[in-house]
Amino acid sequence: MKSITISGLQDDRLIRPLEHIGNLFFEDTKVTFTPEDEAEIIIYFNVSEDEDRYFVEGSLDGRQPFNCEKDLANLDEKERFKEQKNAISQVYLKVLQDLTGMIQKWGILTGIRPTKLLHKHMQNNTPKVEAHQALKEEYLMSDEKIDLMQRIIDRQLAVIPDLYDLKKEVSIYIGIPFCPTKCAYCTFPAYAINGRQGSVFSFLGGLHYEIQKTGEWLKSKNIKITTVYYGGGTPTSITAEEMDMLYEQMNQSFPDVQSIREITVEAGRPDTISPEKLEVLNKWNIDRISINPQSYTQQTLKAIGRHHTVEETIDKYHLARQHGMNNINMDLIIGLPGEGVEEFQHSLDQTEELMPESLTVHTLSFKRASEMTRNKARYKVADRDEIQEMMRMAEDWTEKYEYVPYYLYRQKNILGNLENVGYSKIGQESIYNIMMMEELQTVIGLGCGASSKFIHPVTGKITQFSNPKDPKTYNDSFEEYTDKKLALLEEHFSAEKSL
Ligand code: SF4
């Protein structure tokens, strides 16, 4: 914990945003406005303000001051505070950059979906140069990150030319909360499946019900589905027969299944894949699957609790190919415990042997609830420079083999303040990933831990609704949750009609 005192500011609403920015530099920061004995860093702010102008200067003892000025003319109270917060954040970031020597390429931005900001400009038809300049001025973002965002957005619009018009449709997320074992870094609703057969049976009963009711509602309103995504957990943890019945239910219940643009099933854990399950995926025309190595170093897989072998990943990949799967995604994670440049190069070399249609490169994040975070001392991870080097290796590798970045997101406590990037061969991008990441369409979540997001057709305001995370609560209450969700959908889509 790094304790930082900021002298010259008082507004408590600033504490959290400043702590988030501080966390880009230090593991965990605590910000106070009154000097405390244990404060490790004291930053002095001078603020002057009148009706039209706001001026902030900040410095550390004996170091160069930084400043920022904002025009406040004609702004209401809320807008004034936003500008003031922005000016203080910019100065604070510059002071910490000067102190640590670390340059934050995302600037003061701590949100997880940066591309949304650029989409907003695109929707308003702002010329690119102006949009980029606005992002630089508002967030102090680097050219490198702005360029990455623009490439991603251009790709997204090439894949989904009607991206901004898909508000009238929905996508569906189906969460299956079981895995063979629980990985050490995982915070998803994922329960070891062995010994839970009774619970799986009841859960699937609830899920069939949700699919059927939601399908009925969509048909009655004549609303189309853009994409369907089975995640979890690992949706291929259930048996081939259970998968077969589930997809049959989907086909019977959902409107116009033939016109759904993409159906993905995560088969993340290779130890869940069998010829029978691949046949079921084929039978129901599943377009895309994920088989996730995360790493090709056996020791790492053991350390993070993935009880499968590297050979199994490779074998199951070939098996999936033999069964006609022609759009396979693979995930790699940068910065797994004990891994550095050498191990990551090995993972890239192995990927080269397989050449999946898409490759998602994650950077390890220490999520609060994971086993890894609770026992952090046990897991040694690479330092910031090495993490950055591995990210560069991923960029070079994907460029060399003609994969293009098509979506990105950031997470809190992500190593090196980097991002997760989805790369794909041209034309093989996952439409669901784009829809979900850019929040331009309502996503209905069915199953355990599934979160629904209702996007207001005009304001873009997001209303979230989450199903229970654990199977027991879900099994006891799925009817009630289905009713509430359908009521929210009704409200949302009638608002759209009245426009
Ligand atoms: S396979 Fe995925 S969902 Fe399952 S425990 Fe591991 S990280 Fe979590």
Boltz pocket constraint, residues with backbone or C-beta under 6 A from the ligand:
constraints:
  - pocket:
      binder: B
      contacts: [[A, 178], [A, 179], [A, 181], [A, 182], [A, 183], [A, 185], [A, 186], [A, 187], [A, 188], [A, 189], [A, 190], [A, 232], [A, 233], [A, 234], [A, 268], [A, 269]]
      max_distance: 6.0
